[in-house]
């Protein structure tokens, strides 16, 4: 029996991946007729949960249209714009108590210096992301998280772009702020298939070239390949003032190593396999994984990048909500 699991060693080498799922339909090409947005990526429950949240990274944005982020353009900071329903993470000082007295509902006053930002969502579609092949794969889970983030960003008037790092190319969906853009993003995400390799470093380098104003960059990946190249681009983006997030997506099998007996392990990126005693490897594997994840965490911290380990036992929209609330908590702590 061949079970998916990262390859192991006694060195500090990062765990490698597994066999990719095979498909002859890698993507829906930009410009083709798009299918209806699949509900599996963004369910009605996910929309209800995420619809009450706002993602506010806490820096000055340089947007061109109205949104929810403080603008770097001065001179209009006291001009009232409108009211919005209070949501988790909003500054309570902005609550309009007169409206509350009339309606018994909390609303926050918004001003014309609140604007939009550009959000770049990057999905790793390497072979290891296609595992496990039964049930929810890491690729599906990561795509669902990015779908949820796209929904949040577009609801608050931000421009959202999507990039998918595939075997020899990347699929790019340029940032747009129109609500219908969500269907295009979901259609692309729903048709992604894992590839043998990835061009994640090149894909992120294209974000470095395209992201001319401060915004948000979110990478969803298991980081099993291409991490060194990705870190260079992420460090550059953070140094330029972008809010950069790394969603580290690992399956429960990778985090817990539940295997027993003799198991055939196979690396997706190289195709190499080995028949090994799982019991004897478990302790070394978990130690190596913990060491690798801590090294990534420290590298992200030093680069000014937010590292977010993802727990796949949660529903994807719950993981997105936890990420947004964690960002809001860090923002409040920084402002205290």
HELIX and SHEET records of a PDB file:
HELIX    1   1 UNK A   44  UNK A   50  1                                   7    
HELIX    2   2 UNK A   92  UNK A   94  5                                   3    
HELIX    3   3 UNK A   97  UNK A  103  1                                   7    
HELIX    4   4 UNK A  127  UNK A  130  5                                   4    
HELIX    5   5 UNK A  138  UNK A  155  1                                  18    
HELIX    6   6 UNK A  181  UNK A  190  1                                  10    
HELIX    7   7 UNK A  200  UNK A  210  1                                  11    
HELIX    8   8 UNK A  227  UNK A  239  1                                  13    
HELIX    9   9 UNK A  252  UNK A  256  1                                   5    
HELIX   10  10 UNK A  278  UNK A  303  1                                  26    
HELIX   11  11 UNK A  316  UNK A  335  1                                  20    
SHEET    1   A 2 UNK A  66  UNK A  70  0                                        
SHEET    2   A 2 UNK A 114  UNK A 115 -1                                        
SHEET    1   B 2 UNK A  80  UNK A  85  0                                        
SHEET    2   B 2 UNK A 107  UNK A 111 -1                                        
SHEET    1   C 6 UNK A 170  UNK A 176  0                                        
SHEET    2   C 6 UNK A 159  UNK A 165 -1                                        
SHEET    3   C 6 UNK A 118  UNK A 124  1                                        
SHEET    4   C 6 UNK A 215  UNK A 221  1                                        
SHEET    5   C 6 UNK A 243  UNK A 250  1                                        
SHEET    6   C 6 UNK A 306  UNK A 311  1                                        
SHEET    1   D 2 UNK A 262  UNK A 266  0                                        
SHEET    2   D 2 UNK A 273  UNK A 277 -1                                        
END                                                                             
